[in-house]
Amino acid sequence: MKNKKIKVLLFLALFAICCATEEIVQNFSEDSFIISKIASAIDKDILSSHCKSDINSTIHNYHKHKAWAIAMYDSSVKIPQGIEYGVEFQLGNFDQCMNISATIKNDGVNIQPKYCLVDVKMDNFIVRNSAVRNNQIKNSTIIHWAVCVPSSCSNEDIVSFMKIMTGRDEIKIDPHKCQVKEEWQFSTVDIIFGITLSSFLLVVVLCTIIHIYAISTSKKRKPHQYLPFEEIVHSFSIIANLKKLGKESKDEFGLSCLNGIKAVSMFCILSGHALVFMVGGPMQNSEFFKKQLTMIQNAFLFNSPLLVDSFLLLSGFLFARLVLVEMDKRRGRINFGLLYVFRYIRLTPAYLMMIGLYSTWFIKIGDGPLWKQRISLEQERCQISWWKNLLYINNYYGNDALCMFQSWYLAADTQLFILAPLIIYPLWKCRRIGLYITGILASICTFIPFYITYTQSLDPTFMIWQDEVSDLSANNYFIYTYGKTHMRAISYIIGILIGYIAFYIHKKKIRISNQKRNLMWILSSIAGIASMYGVTLYYIPSYKYSNLESALYNSLHRLGWSIFTGWLVLGCVTSSGSLLKTFLSSHILVPISRLTYCAYLTNGFIELYLAASVRTPRYMSVFSLTGETLSHVALTFLAALILCLMFESPIHGIEKILLRRNLSQKRETKSSASDDLNDCAISTSSQTISTSEVSA
């Protein structure tokens, strides 16, 4: 019995050795075949002399089992895998390729490695699984094939080389898809930005230390008792600014529930952005995403761009609500020009710092197979278009080189902010005429999306297809339709109208009956659900829709969602004690709400960094996507906190100091009616400037 067991064990061991040997021989045969193909490419005399010499040297050292030559060969893709399954990115091993320079120098060989992603059209491959617009089986696809070659090989050399290696004729290389390890060169702008960033950091650290020392050595005093120097120190102090983040403001008009609406909406928007960037990057199982698109419970994520309209509505609501109160106090005299200046001063510095980061240091702080392709493109766009962003015209002018994909929102919101008094003043002066003007403008802004969508045969909304969201700033629908103010204005107009209604109810002390409230909740919920979840139909492959249906959805879904959000806002600010208002007014949501503007600014940076530094195609599942999405949101708010503490909050503090001093001086002199007008603008700006702290 014992002998039988020993024989069985010996048999199994021999069988395993034979299988392993067969696999080793097979791998050796595959490698020998590929090496022979490389030699064949060299023999055809299609390469430049320098490139040919370096490849010969690499092969020679490969046969001598030199580590660097084996690594160069090993980090390249030999045979692509999963093409039929929709795996388009064959990334090889980027880090192995880029980190072999030291080994090469030790061997006394003067060869620098270069990592390239080569676009190879693969015919006669039946691709059944891909999350692209046309859901048919494809007979060919373009894959991005990683090769690690000597840097002496030009792009033309690599194309010629790959044609022999793959047997394919349609091969291209984008210069941005090739990378070599090199020392960064710092331009004058890079140095200036670095000094500016370091200076702000130094001031924040010093002011925080001074504040800590002051806390430990002096008695507590109220803010109005601070000396000018102390006020400046507190403006830059991390401790003071962290306290401000969590401090609840005086809620004279029942607006505290807006904190919750902003926080929840921002969470969903950031989650949607994370999914868009993950879908637009390398995936192993794109059919998983294709199935998720057709599931109605996911619509709030895939249709998250609709939530951006919630912020436009909130912006219009807050501006109208607060300005109408001031107009009542001042008999309609408000210096809107001064208000625009204060808004610009408040918004622009933190925005400018992010544009500066994109234009200078962003490309230097990471790497990856897609890094140069993605980040250098963003850098070039920001270096070209930065001034358009700072003038807030980038959603119309020069949007073919859009700097920061989310920046369209600030432009649209600013343009609507400037035009808003044309609606608000008539509403205050003559309610009937104001409502008439508002109704006409709302009708026009509903018809415009219908007309444009119908005549240009556009999608019913921004659709998240894998091949179309890999670069949002190059997506035609995104840059030519999605961010246009005339396509978004309806939400802002509804916001102004809701702001006026809230003002009127508060002024006249009107009470809305429970029956009317319940009816409005039912009607607005129907409009909101249809607007948000109706998009699922357009992702179902078998569902065919006409231009008319597409145009109707495009024009009405923002109106429907604005009606829902508008009633949510109005219902909350005019009620008391409801469970919903209690939740939305929760203290824990206050700091999240106050970070929404900085989260808006930093989210693109986080998503681009993570997307461009990915090393392997991502395997998607519900749990993995949930975890990654939450991590993206957390990183965005962490970056937002840093931006807020270093730039946004300190500059806001300095602005408030200047406003207070300006206001106190004018109160002392009170020389003319124009002073009253400026006082009004200054007073209003301190309240309404928060309307811009919303995000896309």
C-alpha positions as MATLAB code, in Angstrom:
seq = 'MKNKKIKVLLFLALFAICCATEEIVQNFSEDSFIISKIASAIDKDILSSHCKSDINSTIHNYHKHKAWAIAMYDSSVKIPQGIEYGVEFQLGNFDQCMNISATIKNDGVNIQPKYCLVDVKMDNFIVRNSAVRNNQIKNSTIIHWAVCVPSSCSNEDIVSFMKIMTGRDEIKIDPHKCQVKEEWQFSTVDIIFGITLSSFLLVVVLCTIIHIYAISTSKKRKPHQYLPFEEIVHSFSIIANLKKLGKESKDEFGLSCLNGIKAVSMFCILSGHALVFMVGGPMQNSEFFKKQLTMIQNAFLFNSPLLVDSFLLLSGFLFARLVLVEMDKRRGRINFGLLYVFRYIRLTPAYLMMIGLYSTWFIKIGDGPLWKQRISLEQERCQISWWKNLLYINNYYGNDALCMFQSWYLAADTQLFILAPLIIYPLWKCRRIGLYITGILASICTFIPFYITYTQSLDPTFMIWQDEVSDLSANNYFIYTYGKTHMRAISYIIGILIGYIAFYIHKKKIRISNQKRNLMWILSSIAGIASMYGVTLYYIPSYKYSNLESALYNSLHRLGWSIFTGWLVLGCVTSSGSLLKTFLSSHILVPISRLTYCAYLTNGFIELYLAASVRTPRYMSVFSLTGETLSHVALTFLAALILCLMFESPIHGIEKILLRRNLSQKRETKSSASDDLNDCAISTSSQTISTSEVSA';
ca = [
       0.000    0.000    0.000;
       2.868    2.324    0.901;
       4.658    1.535   -2.381;
       1.518    2.346   -4.358;
       1.276    5.774   -2.710;
       4.934    6.473   -3.474;
       4.430    5.458   -7.115;
       1.392    7.709   -7.438;
       3.316   10.657   -5.959;
       6.257   10.031   -8.283;
       3.918    9.876  -11.261;
       2.262   13.170  -10.329;
       5.647   14.823   -9.807;
       6.936   13.620  -13.175;
       3.712   14.746  -14.849;
       4.059   18.233  -13.325;
       7.691   18.458  -14.424;
       6.739   17.421  -17.960;
       3.976   20.044  -18.111;
       6.295   22.734  -16.784;
       9.014   21.718  -19.220;
       6.543   21.817  -22.093;
       5.438   25.321  -21.057;
       9.052   26.503  -20.786;
       9.829   25.058  -24.206;
       6.697   26.665  -25.628;
       7.623   30.062  -24.131;
      11.178   29.643  -25.387;
       9.804   28.851  -28.852;
       7.568   31.947  -28.762;
      10.483   34.139  -27.701;
      12.715   32.626  -30.385;
      10.035   33.312  -32.993;
       9.684   36.950  -31.900;
      13.465   37.454  -31.828;
      13.639   36.014  -35.335;
      10.962   38.498  -36.447;
      13.032   41.330  -34.983;
      16.090   40.082  -36.844;
      14.004   39.888  -40.013;
      12.958   43.525  -39.588;
      16.600   44.552  -39.222;
      17.667   42.563  -42.280;
      15.108   44.348  -44.467;
      17.150   47.543  -44.092;
      14.123   49.704  -43.307;
      15.531   51.311  -40.151;
      17.866   54.255  -39.698;
      21.485   53.278  -39.080;
      21.562   54.432  -35.447;
      18.312   52.660  -34.592;
      19.436   49.502  -36.393;
      22.742   49.495  -34.517;
      21.059   49.904  -31.109;
      18.518   47.140  -31.769;
      21.337   44.819  -32.888;
      23.179   45.640  -29.675;
      20.038   44.941  -27.649;
      19.539   41.531  -29.307;
      23.198   40.678  -28.794;
      22.984   41.533  -25.090;
      19.675   39.675  -24.813;
      21.396   36.480  -25.951;
      24.112   37.193  -23.374;
      21.341   37.379  -20.739;
      22.058   41.008  -19.833;
      19.369   42.258  -17.450;
      18.698   45.540  -19.269;
      18.228   43.843  -22.662;
      15.908   41.212  -21.191;
      13.936   43.971  -19.411;
      13.586   45.972  -22.643;
      12.260   42.904  -24.428;
      10.121   41.782  -21.489;
       8.420   45.154  -20.978;
       7.133   45.218  -24.567;
       3.884   43.546  -25.594;
       4.654   40.463  -27.663;
       1.176   39.122  -28.406;
      -1.896   41.241  -27.512;
      -4.560   39.629  -25.354;
      -8.304   40.101  -24.972;
      -8.906   41.944  -28.248;
     -12.205   40.173  -28.834;
     -13.176   41.099  -25.280;
     -12.671   44.786  -26.010;
      -9.244   45.233  -24.366;
      -7.787   48.016  -26.513;
      -4.901   49.067  -24.263;
      -1.968   46.635  -24.309;
       0.272   48.552  -21.911;
       3.174   46.165  -21.283;
       5.308   47.201  -18.301;
       5.954   50.937  -18.346;
       8.083   51.124  -15.191;
      10.273   48.194  -16.220;
      11.033   49.930  -19.502;
      11.686   53.381  -18.045;
      13.830   52.214  -15.113;
      16.519   50.230  -16.963;
      18.769   53.215  -17.749;
      21.014   52.629  -14.731;
      21.577   48.986  -15.669;
      22.509   49.980  -19.215;
      25.123   52.472  -17.958;
      26.670   49.826  -15.722;
      27.211   47.643  -18.809;
      28.923   50.506  -20.627;
      26.267   50.625  -23.365;
      25.015   54.013  -24.553;
      21.358   53.120  -25.175;
      18.414   55.034  -23.721;
      15.029   53.214  -23.561;
      11.888   54.732  -25.066;
       8.348   53.625  -24.241;
       5.743   54.052  -26.990;
       2.090   53.207  -27.436;
       1.634   52.327  -31.095;
      -1.835   52.458  -32.658;
      -2.284   49.226  -34.609;
      -5.423   48.493  -36.605;
      -6.285   44.827  -36.110;
      -8.435   43.475  -38.937;
     -10.295   40.166  -38.842;
     -10.753   40.311  -35.085;
     -14.395   40.006  -34.116;
     -14.854   42.412  -31.191;
     -18.054   41.478  -29.393;
     -17.653   43.366  -26.139;
     -17.130   47.111  -26.141;
     -19.026   50.009  -24.580;
     -19.159   52.156  -27.708;
     -22.042   54.041  -29.286;
     -22.831   51.592  -32.080;
     -23.401   48.351  -30.270;
     -22.677   46.091  -33.215;
     -20.037   43.379  -33.522;
     -16.914   44.917  -35.063;
     -14.607   43.146  -37.502;
     -11.643   45.356  -36.698;
     -10.362   47.552  -33.912;
      -7.451   49.823  -33.079;
      -5.319   48.682  -30.168;
      -2.649   50.657  -28.360;
       0.396   48.381  -28.403;
       3.251   49.080  -25.971;
       6.839   48.702  -27.178;
      10.116   49.436  -25.399;
      12.803   50.362  -27.930;
      16.065   52.332  -28.027;
      15.428   56.084  -28.027;
      17.521   56.402  -31.196;
      14.596   54.891  -33.110;
      12.377   57.590  -34.592;
       8.609   57.272  -34.854;
       9.038   56.354  -38.527;
      11.484   53.604  -37.517;
       9.004   52.231  -34.998;
       6.147   52.245  -37.521;
       8.273   50.381  -40.094;
       9.485   47.988  -37.411;
       5.954   47.257  -36.147;
       4.633   46.622  -39.650;
       7.108   43.758  -39.979;
       6.487   42.523  -36.423;
       2.683   42.525  -36.605;
       2.061   41.987  -40.303;
      -0.353   44.955  -40.218;
      -0.233   47.904  -42.579;
      -2.311   50.529  -40.737;
      -0.002   51.633  -37.923;
       0.377   55.129  -36.464;
       2.218   56.820  -33.606;
       1.162   60.006  -31.876;
       4.335   61.861  -30.732;
       2.667   62.407  -27.334;
       2.486   58.629  -26.857;
       6.275   58.162  -26.747;
       8.270   58.848  -23.582;
      11.920   58.800  -22.548;
      13.347   59.369  -19.103;
      14.771   62.868  -19.060;
      15.649   65.695  -16.731;
      12.931   68.313  -16.605;
      13.717   71.773  -17.931;
      12.198   74.626  -15.929;
      10.978   77.688  -17.793;
      10.706   81.187  -16.346;
       6.962   80.683  -15.848;
       7.625   77.396  -14.019;
      10.025   79.151  -11.654;
       7.654   82.090  -11.037;
       4.776   79.730  -10.273;
       6.982   77.644   -7.980;
       8.101   80.745   -6.067;
       4.495   81.988   -5.774;
       3.291   78.624   -4.498;
       6.166   78.383   -2.019;
       5.539   81.941   -0.813;
       1.880   81.241   -0.084;
       2.819   78.033    1.718;
       5.441   79.860    3.786;
       3.022   82.647    4.738;
       0.328   80.130    5.728;
       2.787   78.148    7.879;
       4.211   81.279    9.565;
       0.773   82.761   10.247;
      -0.396   79.447   11.695;
       2.639   79.320   14.021;
       2.033   82.941   15.106;
      -1.635   82.120   15.728;
      -0.723   79.067   17.842;
       1.686   81.194   19.871;
      -0.948   83.918   20.313;
      -3.505   81.375   21.529;
      -1.113   80.064   24.161;
       0.007   83.467   25.458;
      -2.888   85.920   25.176;
      -6.454   86.257   26.337;
      -9.347   85.426   24.064;
     -10.724   88.360   22.120;
     -13.513   88.786   19.632;
     -12.612   89.254   15.927;
     -13.604   92.947   15.909;
     -10.985   93.576   18.629;
      -8.078   92.324   16.487;
      -5.386   94.717   15.265;
      -4.866   94.928   11.456;
      -1.800   92.670   11.612;
      -3.717   90.129   13.694;
      -6.554   90.151   11.182;
      -4.126   89.338    8.372;
      -2.534   86.564   10.454;
      -5.956   85.052   11.112;
      -6.804   85.258    7.409;
      -3.866   82.960    6.588;
      -3.957   80.790    9.714;
      -4.927   77.159    9.114;
      -6.500   77.011   12.580;
      -8.731   80.035   11.963;
      -9.718   78.859    8.493;
     -10.563   75.347    9.705;
     -12.846   76.922   12.309;
     -14.502   79.019    9.602;
     -15.158   75.907    7.518;
     -17.200   74.318   10.281;
     -18.889   77.457   11.574;
     -22.552   77.863   10.705;
     -23.582   81.241    9.292;
     -26.509   83.289   10.513;
     -29.602   81.910    8.813;
     -31.929   84.879    8.419;
     -33.843   83.493    5.448;
     -33.922   79.733    6.126;
     -31.108   79.017    3.665;
     -29.180   76.515    5.802;
     -30.771   73.581    3.963;
     -28.934   74.661    0.802;
     -25.743   73.328    2.391;
     -27.157   69.821    2.199;
     -28.381   70.217   -1.375;
     -24.942   71.448   -2.449;
     -23.090   68.705   -0.563;
     -25.232   65.813   -1.838;
     -25.267   67.139   -5.404;
     -21.501   67.609   -5.365;
     -20.962   64.065   -4.101;
     -23.027   62.666   -6.992;
     -21.310   64.902   -9.560;
     -17.828   63.900   -8.396;
     -18.877   60.243   -8.462;
     -20.099   60.706  -12.022;
     -16.814   62.358  -13.034;
     -14.867   59.456  -11.508;
     -16.899   56.937  -13.504;
     -16.478   58.916  -16.730;
     -12.685   58.965  -16.377;
     -12.514   55.291  -15.432;
     -14.696   54.334  -18.388;
     -12.632   56.493  -20.745;
      -9.435   54.720  -19.683;
      -8.097   51.179  -20.115;
     -10.651   48.492  -19.207;
     -10.465   44.710  -19.162;
     -14.203   44.040  -19.234;
     -15.972   46.853  -21.034;
     -19.091   44.703  -21.430;
     -19.682   45.189  -17.677;
     -20.010   48.934  -18.160;
     -22.201   48.406  -21.223;
     -24.666   46.454  -19.062;
     -24.590   49.045  -16.281;
     -25.639   51.784  -18.695;
     -28.976   50.052  -19.275;
     -29.789   49.661  -15.560;
     -32.156   52.371  -14.407;
     -30.787   52.482  -10.846;
     -27.480   53.804  -12.212;
     -29.004   56.752  -14.069;
     -28.210   59.258  -11.297;
     -24.506   58.539  -11.935;
     -24.488   58.307  -15.724;
     -26.800   61.320  -15.933;
     -24.898   63.226  -13.234;
     -24.253   66.141  -15.648;
     -27.892   67.017  -14.987;
     -26.991   67.687  -11.352;
     -24.799   70.548  -12.533;
     -28.030   72.370  -13.325;
     -28.893   72.158   -9.626;
     -25.910   74.402   -8.938;
     -26.885   76.849  -11.661;
     -30.356   76.997  -10.132;
     -28.901   77.557   -6.654;
     -26.686   80.315   -8.005;
     -29.651   82.113   -9.569;
     -31.786   81.542   -6.477;
     -29.253   82.932   -4.002;
     -28.395   85.938   -6.129;
     -32.050   86.871   -6.602;
     -33.062   86.136   -3.006;
     -30.343   88.261   -1.403;
     -30.274   91.079   -3.951;
     -34.056   91.540   -3.736;
     -33.746   92.050    0.027;
     -31.065   94.702   -0.511;
     -33.095   96.367   -3.258;
     -36.012   96.656   -0.877;
     -33.765   98.259    1.731;
     -32.098  100.629   -0.756;
     -35.114  101.376   -2.931;
     -33.579   99.631   -5.910;
     -30.204  101.370   -5.822;
     -27.425   98.782   -6.105;
     -24.033   99.240   -7.730;
     -23.988   95.988   -9.722;
     -20.698   96.940  -11.386;
     -18.948   96.949   -8.027;
     -20.628   93.670   -7.177;
     -19.177   92.111  -10.347;
     -15.701   93.335   -9.388;
     -15.933   91.794   -5.915;
     -17.119   88.509   -7.363;
     -14.187   88.448   -9.803;
     -11.687   89.165   -7.026;
     -13.183   86.412   -4.893;
     -13.300   83.700   -7.564;
     -10.208   84.256   -9.646;
      -7.129   83.766   -7.398;
      -7.759   80.084   -6.559;
      -8.868   79.503  -10.157;
      -5.655   81.142  -11.402;
      -3.532   78.907   -9.167;
      -5.103   75.772  -10.662;
      -4.609   77.092  -14.208;
      -0.987   77.831  -13.301;
      -0.540   74.288  -11.985;
      -1.934   72.828  -15.215;
       0.306   75.080  -17.319;
       3.559   74.431  -15.464;
       4.189   71.762  -12.842;
       1.391   69.262  -13.463;
       3.311   67.328  -16.121;
       6.363   67.072  -13.827;
       4.707   65.403  -10.828;
       3.777   61.996  -12.224;
       4.280   59.431  -14.955;
       2.628   56.461  -16.610;
       1.883   54.902  -20.011;
      -0.750   57.560  -20.761;
       0.871   60.436  -18.842;
       2.494   62.411  -21.630;
      -0.443   61.862  -23.968;
      -3.008   63.126  -21.441;
      -1.158   65.727  -19.364;
       0.952   67.393  -22.062;
      -2.254   67.976  -24.005;
      -3.853   69.629  -20.974;
      -0.718   71.710  -20.447;
      -0.732   72.940  -24.044;
      -4.414   73.846  -23.844;
      -3.930   75.863  -20.656;
      -0.851   77.627  -22.020;
      -2.932   78.691  -25.030;
      -6.284   79.451  -23.379;
      -5.497   80.622  -19.835;
      -6.512   84.213  -20.528;
      -9.881   83.117  -21.935;
     -10.555   81.291  -18.676;
      -9.687   84.385  -16.647;
     -12.075   86.465  -18.767;
     -14.748   83.772  -18.304;
     -15.418   83.459  -22.036;
     -13.835   80.047  -22.605;
     -17.151   78.245  -23.119;
     -17.672   80.251  -26.328;
     -14.289   81.460  -27.493;
     -11.434   79.049  -28.124;
     -13.237   76.023  -26.745;
     -11.351   73.774  -29.169;
      -8.461   74.184  -26.683;
     -10.447   74.068  -23.438;
      -8.254   74.462  -20.351;
      -9.715   72.406  -17.461;
     -12.675   70.429  -18.766;
     -14.974   71.661  -15.974;
     -14.126   75.338  -16.481;
     -17.103   75.883  -18.808;
     -19.273   76.116  -15.688;
     -17.569   79.169  -14.223;
     -17.844   80.920  -17.577;
     -21.553   80.114  -17.944;
     -22.341   81.014  -14.329;
     -20.454   84.313  -14.581;
     -22.210   85.279  -17.811;
     -25.600   84.526  -16.254;
     -24.589   86.400  -13.083;
     -23.869   89.497  -15.177;
     -27.189   89.246  -17.044;
     -29.312   88.357  -13.994;
     -30.171   91.984  -13.024;
     -32.073   92.290  -16.321;
     -34.580   89.862  -14.797;
     -34.263   90.670  -11.097;
     -34.825   94.422  -11.378;
     -38.102   94.149  -13.359;
     -39.330   91.527  -10.866;
     -38.683   93.958   -8.015;
     -39.957   97.069   -9.816;
     -43.132   95.641  -11.339;
     -44.056   92.050  -10.523;
     -46.347   91.540  -13.517;
     -43.854   92.861  -16.075;
     -41.020   90.964  -14.383;
     -42.923   87.675  -14.481;
     -43.855   88.315  -18.099;
     -40.181   88.868  -19.035;
     -39.125   85.806  -17.029;
     -41.736   83.639  -18.762;
     -40.640   84.777  -22.220;
     -36.957   84.167  -21.456;
     -37.723   80.738  -19.959;
     -39.674   79.790  -23.085;
     -36.849   80.950  -25.365;
     -34.225   79.095  -23.311;
     -36.336   75.928  -23.498;
     -36.831   76.228  -27.252;
     -33.165   76.870  -28.117;
     -31.927   73.386  -27.035;
     -34.864   71.827  -28.891;
     -34.056   73.689  -32.098;
     -30.305   73.038  -31.980;
     -30.720   69.356  -31.103;
     -33.330   68.791  -33.796;
     -31.612   70.660  -36.636;
     -28.148   69.230  -35.895;
     -29.364   65.678  -35.094;
     -27.645   65.728  -31.708;
     -27.853   63.272  -28.827;
     -30.657   63.781  -26.303;
     -27.991   64.645  -23.709;
     -24.303   64.103  -23.021;
     -23.852   60.346  -23.539;
     -21.089   58.392  -21.801;
     -19.625   56.115  -24.469;
     -16.211   54.596  -23.862;
     -14.571   55.852  -27.049;
     -16.027   59.369  -26.705;
     -15.145   60.268  -23.106;
     -11.443   59.374  -23.118;
     -10.737   63.099  -23.600;
     -13.673   65.324  -22.641;
     -12.013   68.467  -23.965;
     -11.948   66.890  -27.437;
     -15.529   65.586  -27.341;
     -17.542   67.521  -29.939;
     -20.805   67.461  -27.988;
     -19.015   68.537  -24.817;
     -17.165   71.536  -26.264;
     -19.704   72.768  -28.834;
     -23.017   72.109  -27.065;
     -22.739   70.913  -23.463;
     -21.169   74.006  -21.877;
     -22.889   76.756  -23.840;
     -24.720   79.287  -21.716;
     -27.762   79.326  -23.998;
     -28.092   75.551  -23.517;
     -27.992   75.901  -19.715;
     -29.755   79.199  -18.988;
     -33.165   77.700  -18.156;
     -31.938   76.392  -14.782;
     -30.547   79.791  -13.776;
     -33.775   81.536  -14.812;
     -35.864   79.071  -12.797;
     -33.502   79.740   -9.882;
     -34.116   83.495  -10.127;
     -37.873   82.871  -10.244;
     -37.745   80.618   -7.177;
     -35.635   83.261   -5.420;
     -38.283   85.872   -6.164;
     -41.092   83.592   -4.953;
     -39.205   82.903   -1.703;
     -38.637   86.647   -1.257;
     -42.331   87.396   -1.919;
     -43.544   84.661    0.466;
     -41.238   85.932    3.210;
     -42.161   89.568    2.635;
     -45.930   88.959    2.550;
     -45.729   86.245    5.241;
     -47.625   83.796    3.056;
     -48.124   80.267    4.358;
     -48.299   77.380    1.884;
     -50.947   74.842    2.878;
     -50.059   71.182    3.372;
     -52.332   70.185    0.480;
     -50.470   72.467   -1.910;
     -47.123   71.276   -0.585;
     -48.042   67.630   -1.100;
     -49.313   68.335   -4.606;
     -46.116   70.164   -5.514;
     -43.982   67.336   -4.116;
     -45.865   64.833   -6.273;
     -45.720   66.905   -9.471;
     -42.107   68.001   -9.057;
     -41.005   64.456   -8.182;
     -42.606   63.117  -11.354;
     -40.793   65.781  -13.391;
     -37.486   65.087  -11.631;
     -37.670   61.289  -11.930;
     -38.620   61.446  -15.614;
     -35.784   63.890  -16.306;
     -33.115   61.956  -14.413;
     -34.032   58.358  -15.199;
     -35.444   58.815  -18.700;
     -31.903   58.792  -20.115;
     -31.700   55.009  -19.536;
     -33.885   54.452  -22.601;
     -31.258   55.951  -24.889;
     -28.608   53.466  -23.737;
     -30.725   50.401  -24.576;
     -29.303   49.001  -27.870;
     -32.669   47.889  -29.238;
     -34.355   51.241  -28.570;
     -34.500   53.486  -31.631;
     -35.333   57.136  -31.120;
     -36.011   59.934  -33.589;
     -34.549   63.429  -33.819;
     -37.836   64.791  -32.498;
     -37.705   62.631  -29.372;
     -34.061   63.514  -28.836;
     -34.838   67.229  -29.163;
     -37.804   67.007  -26.792;
     -35.766   65.276  -24.101;
     -32.852   67.686  -24.480;
     -35.088   70.715  -24.118;
     -37.373   69.405  -21.371;
     -35.160   67.324  -19.082;
     -33.343   70.371  -17.680;
     -36.643   72.187  -17.252;
     -38.130   69.169  -15.453;
     -35.101   68.770  -13.217;
     -35.095   72.496  -12.439;
     -38.763   72.302  -11.427;
     -37.924   69.442   -9.057;
     -34.838   71.153   -7.605;
     -36.632   74.498   -7.471;
     -39.453   73.071   -5.395;
     -36.942   71.221   -3.203;
     -35.274   74.573   -2.476;
     -38.521   76.493   -2.031;
     -40.079   73.731    0.055;
     -37.074   73.674    2.375;
     -36.563   77.413    2.840;
     -40.270   78.067    3.487;
     -40.914   75.146    5.841;
     -39.780   74.417    9.377;
     -39.231   71.243   11.305;
     -39.493   68.786    8.401;
     -37.271   65.708    8.454;
     -35.810   66.584    5.039;
     -34.904   70.115    6.101;
     -33.345   68.800    9.308;
     -31.117   66.453    7.316;
     -30.155   69.030    4.675;
     -29.415   71.603    7.390;
     -27.187   69.178    9.289;
     -24.033   70.756   10.722;
     -21.863   67.971    9.298;
     -22.726   69.076    5.744;
     -21.598   72.688    6.288;
     -17.835   72.165    5.678;
     -18.535   69.923    2.682;
     -20.783   72.610    1.232;
     -18.126   75.280    1.751;
     -15.531   73.172   -0.031;
     -17.638   72.718   -3.173;
     -15.974   75.558   -5.090;
     -12.474   74.261   -4.389;
     -13.645   70.704   -5.081;
     -14.891   71.954   -8.436;
     -11.448   73.408   -9.175;
      -9.402   70.402   -8.032;
     -11.540   67.534   -9.319;
     -10.181   67.687  -12.863;
      -6.636   67.583  -11.503;
      -7.358   64.479   -9.399;
      -9.172   62.640  -12.190;
      -6.527   63.434  -14.808;
      -3.703   62.412  -12.483;
      -5.303   59.059  -11.681;
      -6.342   58.380  -15.284;
      -2.952   59.265  -16.765;
      -0.905   57.281  -14.241;
      -2.806   53.979  -14.576;
      -0.481   51.040  -15.348;
      -2.844   48.226  -16.329;
      -6.374   47.936  -17.734;
      -8.913   48.158  -14.937;
     -11.193   45.211  -14.125;
     -14.629   46.557  -13.313;
     -17.154   45.252  -10.822;
     -19.760   46.921   -8.634;
     -17.589   46.645   -5.526;
     -14.330   47.746   -7.167;
     -16.014   50.715   -8.850;
     -17.702   51.734   -5.605;
     -14.400   51.652   -3.748;
     -12.515   53.551   -6.442;
     -15.261   56.136   -6.833;
     -15.321   56.846   -3.098;
     -11.533   57.163   -3.069;
     -11.687   59.653   -5.969;
     -14.270   61.744   -4.108;
     -12.212   61.632   -0.903;
      -9.030   62.686   -2.734;
     -10.908   65.530   -4.427;
     -12.126   66.924   -1.105;
      -8.658   66.512    0.409;
      -7.174   68.528   -2.469;
     -10.051   71.011   -2.099;
      -9.220   71.452    1.581;
      -5.581   72.218    0.749;
      -6.566   74.733   -1.955;
      -9.093   76.324    0.384;
      -6.643   76.702    3.282;
      -3.805   77.987    1.102;
      -5.596   80.329   -1.305;
      -9.370   80.567   -1.316;
      -9.987   81.165    2.378;
      -7.006   83.515    2.999;
      -7.918   85.689    0.013;
     -11.546   85.729    1.137;
     -10.346   86.859    4.571;
      -8.254   89.690    3.099;
     -11.210   90.723    0.949;
     -13.494   90.890    4.001;
     -10.931   93.046    5.842;
     -10.826   95.490    2.930;
     -14.625   95.500    2.615;
     -15.090   96.201    6.331;
     -12.595   99.056    6.304;
     -14.124  100.507    3.147;
     -17.591  100.253    4.646;
     -16.567  101.813    7.988;
     -14.830  104.727    6.246;
     -17.912  105.450    4.174;
     -20.119  105.312    7.233;
     -17.896  107.936    8.849;
     -18.041  110.323    5.881;
     -21.444  109.606    4.267;
     -20.673  112.335    1.756;
     -23.082  111.491   -1.037;
     -25.785  109.228   -2.383;
     -23.180  107.389   -4.419;
     -21.631  106.258   -1.130;
     -24.927  104.635   -0.209;
     -24.869  102.910   -3.557;
     -21.360  101.577   -2.958;
     -22.278  100.544    0.597;
     -25.101   98.529   -0.844;
     -22.836   96.794   -3.342;
     -20.257   96.037   -0.646;
     -22.899   94.755    1.758;
     -24.553   92.679   -0.923;
     -21.273   91.255   -2.160;
     -20.437   89.796    1.243;
     -23.636   87.741    1.040;
     -24.148   87.026   -2.643;
     -20.553   86.142   -3.405;
     -21.298   82.722   -1.954;
     -23.574   82.096   -4.910;
     -20.502   81.366   -6.976;
     -19.265   78.690   -4.601;
     -20.917   75.974   -6.606;
     -19.420   73.526   -9.008;
     -19.743   71.532  -12.188;
];
